[in-house]
Amino acid sequence: MAALILLAAGCAGIPDRRAVLEELNPAPMSAGVFDSAAGTYTGPVRATSLRGGFEGESATDVRLDLGGSVDAPEVTVAMDKGFSTAWAMYGERKGRYTNIRSKRYGAQGKVFVSTHAPNQMLLEMRKFGASANIGVWMILTFQPGGAVDVEWIGHSGWQGDGELWRTPALQRQQ
């Protein structure tokens, strides 16, 4: 019975993900918009889940490093997550995802990136290895002034939002 609940809860986000793909523009972001969006962003993302034993809340500190070009975006996402669910009073997870070959050592998984006109990007993070965890999807909407609106869709019904801000050049790690 528990395995059936876990299976159903883990797949619960699939209809939400289909709806996301239907809403995103299939045309890529322009090169000029991408160049102005490249940089390092940090900020919080909050999410909740109301599905099958995974009811709870989470807060995630996100660091996004974005570079490359609109045709070949280079992305590294670092996450430090604290959560509380019906099954776990408190838990923490840290992870780093990247699509840059030279930075994969020590990464928890890979990020798949697609840009969407006029100013959006879809990040899909998948863990390495044999994991039932489908992963996290983040829809980034780049706003003027260095802000990024984040919509979060995770496995087991986690959904939320947040905002990332561009960090000053002196605080960026090379």
Secondary structure, 3 states (H helix, E strand, C coil): CHHHHHHHHHCCCHHHHHHHHHHCCCCCCCHHHHHHHCEEEEEEEEEEECCCCCCEEEEEEEEEEEEECCCCEEEEEEEEEEEEECCCCCEEEEEEEECCHHHCCCCCEEEEEEEECCCEEEEEEEECCCCCCCCEEEEEEEECCCEEEEEEEEHHHCEEEEEEEECCHHHCCC
